[in-house]
């Protein structure tokens, strides 16, 4: 074997050794260290479960922040909270409690139970769900999920008319129902623009019938005039 061949072989082995683990880590899990907290209570079991759930949520939040750009996180914050963070334990492959302690919060003066946890988050499952929910980029382009709450609408005919107008807006690709409760209707809109752009469109298209307001980064509230 020539000297040049030997050098190329050595370089190939080095590159394989360096690149291999990095690729495997990206495709499998993300290990993070977080601290779950809960208010100190007499029920030790419930207190630990609350702190552990908080730790799982924080671990998944860190993982999502590494996968999704900040602008999308802002637009879809409420939707991600509802569909991902509320079931954070689903994405925890393994975890280890490193210690536990009760400390006084210097800001509030209350006793706080702290639970440091090292957690492994299953990135493949998290990416799969984010893609299904339309939060990750798809080939056809970027989509946003916006919550739309309609207050004081009791007539079903008026609701049908509103739904039809929503579907006629060009940036709205889908309208689905989340809940109906005593004149308060919660819808989920799949749109090609952000919540602010949708609010502007609604202010022009239905302002004669509804007051339009933003609540946070990802919810629009309609109130019947």
Helices and strands as residue ranges (DSSP letters): H 3-27, E 29-39, H 44-67, H 70-75, H 77-83, G 85-91, E 92-97, E 101-104, E 111-122, H 123-132, E 144-151, H 156-168, E 172-181, E 184-191, H 195-205, E 210-215, E 219-224
